[in-house]
């Protein structure tokens, strides 16, 4: 089992890496989901996530969550064939948490070097969620 700290990792690159590893059969837990980043200008990022959230309606989906852990899990789901048996099992092996839950030791956290980048313009998933109206 791998425990990945998402602090400062680019969400798309992290999701790609996690999806590949989950499809190979690895159990992956991601902590600090609210600290993962999305690259781009603040206006463009918020426009994208607002459009995703407001599409559909009460009776008809798709329903897009505003919580940081759910946003990251949905991004990973988009890179897995989750409607097949193999993909559904792979998605079940991925757990995403806000913050660090009890029982996880900071010394055994891993990072994904391909997903680490220091961009000039970015937003954290936590800030996106707060802009969409979530209090976590």
N, C-alpha and C positions, 0 to 999 in steps of 0.2 A: 504494500500500500504506500502510495506517495502522497505527501501533504505539501501542497504548493502555496506559497505566500504570493498573493496577487498584487501586492503593493508596488506601484509604479510600472506594472506590465501592461502592454498594449493589448486591448481586449480581443481583437481579431487574431493576432498572432498566438496569444495564449489559448484561445479556443481551438485553433487549428492543431496545436500541439497536443492538447488534452484529448481532442476527438480521436486523433490517430492512436494515442496510447490506450484509450478506452476500447477502441475497436480491436486492439491486440489482446485485450483481456485484463488490463491493469486496473486496479481500484484506485481512484484519484479523489482526494478531498482538497478543496480550494478554500483557503481562509482569507479574510480581509478583502472580500469581493468589492466592497465599496471604495477601495483604494486603487482599483484597476483604472486605466485611463483610456479615453477615446481621443484620437488625434483629429484636429481640425479647429476651425474657429468656433467660438461659443454659439454664435447665431446659427450656423449651419448644423451643429450637433443638436441643439435644442429643437430646431425645426424638424429634423429627422425623427427624433424620439417623440415629439408631440404628435407628429403625423402617424407614427406607429401606434401610439396609445389611443388616439381618437378615431382611428378607422374602425368600422363596424359599429355596433351599438349594443343596447342592453339585450336585445333578443337574438342578435346575429353577430358572430365573431368576425375576425379573430380578436381574441382578448389578449392584450399585451400588458404585462404587469409593470408596475412602477418601482418595485423593490429592487435594490441592487443585486441581490443574490439571484433573483428570478431573471433579471436582464441578462446576467452572465450565463446562467444555465440555458436560457433560450438561444443565446448566441452559439453556444456549444451544440445545442440540439439542431441548429441549422446546418451543421457540418457533419451530422451523423444521419444515416438512413433510418430514422427512428420508427418508421412504420413497418419495418421488417423485424423478424424475431431477433436476429443478430444485433441490429441497431438498437432495439428497445433494451436488450440486455446491457449493451454498452452504455446507454444513457443512464440506466439504473446504477451503474458502477461509479457515476460521477456525482459527488455531493459538493454543494457550494454553501458557504456560510458567511454571514456578516460578522466581522470581528473574528476573534479567536475563541472558540468554545472551550469549556473546561475539558481537561484531559489531553489537550494538545500541547506538547512541549515545544518551545521556541527553537530548541537546538536541532530538531529534526525537520525543519522546513526546507523545502527545495525551491529553486527558482528556475525559470525558463529563460536561458540567455538570449534565445532568438527573439523573445518578446520584450526584452529590455531595450528601451530607447529613451532618449531625453529630448523630446520635441519642444519647440518653442510654444506652439498653441495646442492646448489640450484641456480636457475636462475629466474629472474623476466620475465614476458611475454614481458615487454618493451625491455629488453636486447635481448631476442630471436628475436623480431621483428627487432631491429636494426642490428643484425647479418645477418638477411635475406634481409636487404637492405631497410628498411622502414625509412623514415624521418617524424616523427610525432611531 
